[in-house]
């Protein structure tokens, strides 16, 4: 009878592993990476980049690394910070009052102060006086209620009166050359009345007025 065994011999296997001596790799030197300098905040643009000398208008600063901004300078005056996004891309401020002219704007946080960006303070200008060249139509029923258009310039933000009666103003085109509205009721017996356009820049009378039939 055969007494052979197929069972693995642990001692023989361990001896074989010990006989396999892998070559020892040399120890690599530890690399020392240079310490990179910390980049400071950077200011790219202002929107808007100009405003009134009285200040108080909202200005948004656009840049990089602006998170944690604690001070924004317009020239030598500090602006009021009203908001900033957590990613450090924008800071919103109220511009302080200044004399007319250009000033340099900077923002400061714990890392440093940005490069300057120019902001211009401008004097307020008086709006132009309106010009009312014609009204279409220039006649209509005494009961009013029909649409009209006044052709001219500087007609934005205008009030219109037919005689002593205010008209309903519907709006103007973007350039202020056309004003649209509804004719108010006129005198019961009809007749011609002056049409006056009034804006912040002054008043203008439409030549020929409007005739109620």
C-alpha positions as CSV (number, residue, x, y, z in Angstrom):
1,X,0.0,0.0,0.0
2,X,1.3,3.5,-0.9
3,X,1.7,5.9,2.0
4,X,2.5,8.9,-0.2
5,X,0.8,12.2,0.8
6,X,-0.2,15.2,-1.4
7,X,-0.5,17.6,1.6
8,X,1.7,20.7,1.3
9,X,4.7,20.9,3.6
10,X,4.7,24.3,5.3
11,X,8.3,23.9,6.5
12,X,9.5,23.2,3.0
13,X,7.6,26.2,1.5
14,X,9.0,28.6,4.2
15,X,12.5,27.3,3.4
16,X,12.0,28.0,-0.3
17,X,10.8,31.6,0.5
18,X,13.8,32.2,2.7
19,X,16.1,31.0,-0.1
20,X,14.6,33.7,-2.4
21,X,16.4,36.8,-1.2
22,X,15.3,39.8,-3.2
23,X,17.9,42.5,-3.7
24,X,17.5,45.4,-1.3
25,X,16.6,48.6,-3.1
26,X,18.6,51.7,-2.2
27,X,16.8,54.3,0.0
28,X,15.7,57.3,-2.0
29,X,16.5,60.7,-0.6
30,X,13.6,62.7,0.7
31,X,12.6,65.4,-1.7
32,X,12.1,68.9,-0.3
33,X,9.7,71.0,-2.3
34,X,10.3,74.7,-2.3
35,X,7.7,76.7,-0.5
36,X,5.6,78.7,-2.9
37,X,4.9,82.3,-2.1
38,X,1.3,83.1,-1.1
39,X,-0.4,85.2,-3.9
40,X,-2.1,88.4,-2.8
41,X,-5.5,89.6,-3.9
42,X,-5.8,91.1,-7.4
43,X,-8.3,93.7,-8.6
44,X,-9.4,93.4,-12.3
45,X,-12.2,95.9,-12.9
46,X,-14.9,98.1,-11.3
47,X,-18.5,98.3,-12.5
48,X,-19.4,101.0,-12.9
49,X,-16.0,102.7,-13.2
50,X,-17.4,106.2,-12.7
51,X,-20.0,107.9,-10.6
52,X,-21.3,111.1,-9.0
53,X,-19.2,113.2,-6.7
54,X,-21.8,112.8,-3.9
55,X,-21.0,109.1,-3.8
56,X,-23.6,106.6,-2.3
57,X,-23.8,104.7,-5.5
58,X,-23.2,100.9,-5.7
59,X,-19.8,99.8,-7.2
60,X,-18.8,96.2,-7.7
61,X,-15.2,95.2,-7.6
62,X,-14.2,92.2,-9.7
63,X,-10.9,90.3,-9.0
64,X,-9.2,87.3,-7.5
65,X,-8.5,86.4,-3.9
66,X,-10.8,89.1,-2.6
67,X,-12.4,86.9,0.1
68,X,-12.3,88.5,3.5
69,X,-11.9,92.0,2.3
70,X,-11.9,94.4,5.2
71,X,-11.2,97.7,3.6
72,X,-11.8,99.3,0.2
73,X,-10.2,102.7,-0.5
74,X,-11.3,105.2,-3.1
75,X,-8.3,107.5,-3.1
76,X,-7.9,108.3,0.6
77,X,-11.5,107.6,1.5
78,X,-12.9,104.3,2.7
79,X,-16.0,102.9,1.0
80,X,-18.8,101.1,2.8
81,X,-18.6,97.3,2.1
82,X,-22.1,95.9,1.6
83,X,-21.4,92.4,0.4
84,X,-18.8,89.9,-1.0
85,X,-19.0,86.5,-2.5
86,X,-17.4,83.5,-0.6
87,X,-15.2,82.7,-3.6
88,X,-13.3,86.0,-3.5
89,X,-14.4,87.1,-7.0
90,X,-16.5,90.2,-6.1
91,X,-16.9,92.8,-3.4
92,X,-19.8,95.3,-3.4
93,X,-19.4,98.7,-1.9
94,X,-21.0,102.1,-1.6
95,X,-18.7,104.7,-3.1
96,X,-17.7,107.6,-0.7
97,X,-18.0,111.2,-1.8
98,X,-15.0,112.8,-3.5
99,X,-14.0,115.8,-5.5
100,X,-14.3,115.5,-9.3
101,X,-11.6,113.5,-11.0
102,X,-9.9,110.1,-11.1
103,X,-8.9,108.2,-7.9
104,X,-7.3,104.8,-7.4
105,X,-9.3,102.0,-5.8
106,X,-7.7,99.2,-3.8
107,X,-9.1,96.4,-1.6
108,X,-7.3,94.9,1.4
109,X,-7.7,91.6,3.2
110,X,-5.5,89.5,5.5
111,X,-3.3,88.5,2.7
112,X,-2.5,91.9,1.3
113,X,-3.6,94.9,-0.8
114,X,-4.6,94.7,-4.4
115,X,-3.2,96.6,-7.4
116,X,-5.1,99.9,-8.0
117,X,-7.8,100.4,-10.5
118,X,-9.0,103.8,-11.6
119,X,-12.5,105.2,-10.8
120,X,-13.6,108.6,-12.0
121,X,-15.9,111.0,-10.0
122,X,-18.0,113.3,-12.3
123,X,-20.0,116.4,-11.6
124,X,-23.7,116.1,-12.2
125,X,-24.9,117.6,-15.4
126,X,-28.2,119.3,-16.0
127,X,-30.5,117.3,-18.3
128,X,-31.1,118.9,-21.7
129,X,-34.2,121.0,-22.3
130,X,-37.0,119.2,-24.2
131,X,-37.9,120.0,-27.8
132,X,-41.5,119.3,-28.9
133,X,-41.7,119.7,-32.6
134,X,-45.1,118.3,-33.4
135,X,-48.0,116.2,-32.1
136,X,-49.7,113.4,-34.1
137,X,-52.7,113.7,-34.4
138,X,-53.1,117.4,-33.8
139,X,-56.9,117.2,-33.5
140,X,-59.4,114.8,-32.0
141,X,-62.8,114.3,-30.2
142,X,-63.6,116.4,-27.2
143,X,-64.0,113.2,-25.1
144,X,-60.3,112.4,-25.6
145,X,-59.0,108.9,-25.0
146,X,-57.2,108.6,-28.3
147,X,-53.5,107.9,-28.5
148,X,-51.0,110.6,-29.5
149,X,-47.3,110.9,-30.2
150,X,-45.1,113.9,-29.7
151,X,-42.0,114.2,-31.9
152,X,-38.9,116.0,-30.6
153,X,-35.9,115.3,-28.4
154,X,-35.1,115.1,-24.7
155,X,-38.6,113.8,-24.0
156,X,-37.7,111.2,-21.3
157,X,-39.4,111.5,-17.9
158,X,-41.9,114.0,-19.2
159,X,-45.3,115.2,-18.1
160,X,-47.7,116.5,-20.7
161,X,-50.7,118.8,-20.3
162,X,-53.4,119.6,-22.8
163,X,-54.5,123.0,-21.5
164,X,-54.7,122.6,-17.8
165,X,-55.4,118.8,-18.0
166,X,-52.6,116.3,-17.6
167,X,-52.4,113.5,-20.2
168,X,-51.6,109.9,-19.5
169,X,-48.0,109.4,-20.7
170,X,-47.3,105.8,-21.8
171,X,-43.6,106.1,-22.4
172,X,-40.9,107.2,-24.8
173,X,-38.4,105.5,-27.2
174,X,-34.9,104.9,-25.7
175,X,-33.5,108.0,-27.4
176,X,-36.3,110.3,-26.2
177,X,-37.3,111.4,-29.7
178,X,-40.9,110.1,-29.5
179,X,-43.3,110.4,-26.6
180,X,-46.6,108.3,-26.5
181,X,-49.7,108.9,-24.5
182,X,-53.5,109.2,-24.4
183,X,-55.3,112.5,-25.0
184,X,-57.3,113.7,-22.0
185,X,-60.9,115.0,-22.3
186,X,-61.1,118.6,-23.5
187,X,-63.6,121.4,-23.3
188,X,-67.2,120.4,-23.9
189,X,-67.5,122.9,-26.8
190,X,-64.2,121.9,-28.3
191,X,-61.5,124.3,-29.3
192,X,-57.7,124.6,-29.4
193,X,-55.6,124.1,-26.3
194,X,-51.8,124.4,-25.8
195,X,-49.8,121.2,-25.3
196,X,-46.9,121.5,-23.0
197,X,-44.2,119.0,-22.3
198,X,-42.3,119.3,-19.0
199,X,-39.1,117.4,-18.1
200,X,-36.4,117.8,-15.4
201,X,-34.6,119.9,-18.1
202,X,-37.4,122.4,-18.7
203,X,-40.6,122.8,-20.7
204,X,-41.6,123.0,-24.3
205,X,-44.8,123.9,-26.1
206,X,-45.9,122.0,-29.1
207,X,-46.4,124.3,-32.1
208,X,-50.1,124.6,-32.9
209,X,-51.3,122.8,-29.8
210,X,-54.2,120.4,-30.0
211,X,-57.7,121.1,-31.3
212,X,-60.7,119.4,-29.8
213,X,-63.5,118.9,-32.3
